Each structure stands twice: as C-alpha cells, then as structure tokens.
C-alpha cells in the first residue's frame, strides 16, 4: 500500500473507484482509498454509529465490523445510484447496499455520503442512511 498521494485523480473517480472496490471485495483497494487521517461519521445510535477517526479505524473497525453481520459465504452488494455530484473536493454519492444477514434476512438500504477527497484519497465521509431499517434488519437478533 502506497502512502504517497495518488496520481491526479478527480474526486468523482476516487469515490466511484472506492464503491467499485467495495462491490468487488477488494480490501487492499478499499484501504488504499483513504487518507491516514480519514474520518467517517455514521448516524444514529447503532453499535457502529459515531465518528471513526484514522484509516485503521475506518477500514478495520467501522467497515470491517459490518462483515460480522453478513451471512458467511455471502457479500454486500453495493452500487452507485446515478452520477455523483461534485463541487470542488466534495462528492455527494448515493448507493444501494444489499446483503443476507447472519440471521438469514434480506437487508436492503439506500445510502448517501458526503465525501471529501484530498490528494486522490478519501479524507472524510458523512453517511446518511435509514438507521431504523439497519436496526430492525441488519442488527436484528433473528427472532
């Protein structure tokens, strides 16, 4: 993994490449998409809600914790909805996420993120999603 700034890459491409890396399960590309001091803010009062600071916390603790909620042998399907909107170093992107939970339930949600890109990497994300849906399906105990 390189710690040098990426070649000049526009913010839209950085975000689209990150979503594509998540979709294909490319952990190295996901990790490399973030700056060392990246911050991800996730809404609500779910176990993963809050502010995650630093590449390791974002990738391993926040994004990595989602893996424990997904049925073994399956993956999260993600796809951009439309074209991201770009203003300077900020990108607003909408995406869908879908998976089978460890309790056998189908989880589908629509997400929106405000990404800040710096030197070809994601420096910050503020995510918005239906946390009630996440609480009742993704974090449900299967009963």
N, C-alpha and C positions, 0 to 999 in steps of 0.2 A: 504494500500500500504506500502510495506516494504522499508525502506531506507538503510537496511543492504545489503552488497554485496550478490549476488545470490550464490547458491552452485556452485562449479566449473563447468562451462558450457563453452564448446568450442565456439569460435566466430562464426563458421558456424551455429551452432544450435541456438545461440542467434538471428542471423539475420533471419534464417528460421522461428523461432518461432514468431518474430516480424511480418513478412509478413503474416504468418498464422493468427495472431491476427487481423491484418487489414482486411484480407479476411473474417473473421467471424464477424467483427464488435465489437470486444471485447475491448471496450475503456479502461478498467482497465488494461488489459494486455499490450495494446499499451503504456499507460502512464508508466507502470512499466518497460517497455523495455529500458527506457532512464535514463541516469545519471542526477543528479540535474543540472549539468553544461553543458549539451549536447548542441551541435551546429549543425544546419542543414543549408547547403548552397545550394540555388536553383538558377539556371542560368537565364539569360535573363533580360527583362525589363517588366515582367508581374506584376500585382498587388501583387503577392506573392513571387516575386523574391527577393533575398537578403540573408542575414545571420540572422538566427533566433537563439538567444542565451538563454539558460536555458530551462529546461524541460517544464515549463509552456508555454513559447513562442513557442517551437517546437510543442508541442501536441495541445495546445488550439488555438494559434494564426495562426500558419502555417497549420498544418494538419487539424485543426478544421475549418479553413476558406474554405476548399475545399467542405465541406458539403453544403454550401450555393449555390454552383454551380451545385449541383446534383438534379435531379427531386425528389420531395417529394415521399416517399414511395419506393424509389429505393436505391441501394447501389453501391459503387465502387467494381468492381470485380478485384482482383489482384491475380497474380500467378507468382511464380518464373519460369524463363526460364533456364532450365539446372541446373547444380550444381554451387553454389557459389564458387569462387576461394579464397583461404585463404593463407595469408602469415603473420605469427605471429598474431598480434592483428587486422590486416586489412582483410576485406572481400569485395570482389567485387562481387556484385549480380546484375543480370538482371531480370526485372519483367515486366509483362504487366499490364496495367490498362485499365479498360473499364467501362463506365457508360453512362447513359442517362442524358443529361444536363437539366437544368431548362427550356431551350428553345426547348426541345424535340429532340435534335440532339444526335446521337451516337458519343461518344468520345472514341477513342482507341489510346493508345500510348505505346511506348516501353521506359522503363526507365532503367538507370544503376546507381548504387550507390556505392560509396566507403565508407564503414562503418569502423569506428574504435571502437573496443569493449574494455571496461575496467571493470574489476571485474564483468563480466557476464551481463553488460548492454551496450547499445549503447551510446558512448560518442560523436561521430561526424559522420556526413553524408555529402558527397559531391555528389549531384544528377546531372545527365546529362539526358536530355530528349529533344524531339522535341518541342521547345518552340513556333515555328511557328504554329504547329498543335494545341497546347494548346491555343494560342491566337485566332486562327480562328475558333475553335470549342468550347472549354471549356469556353472561356471568350467572345465569340461572343454574340451580343445582340439579336440574334434570327431573324434578318431580312434576 
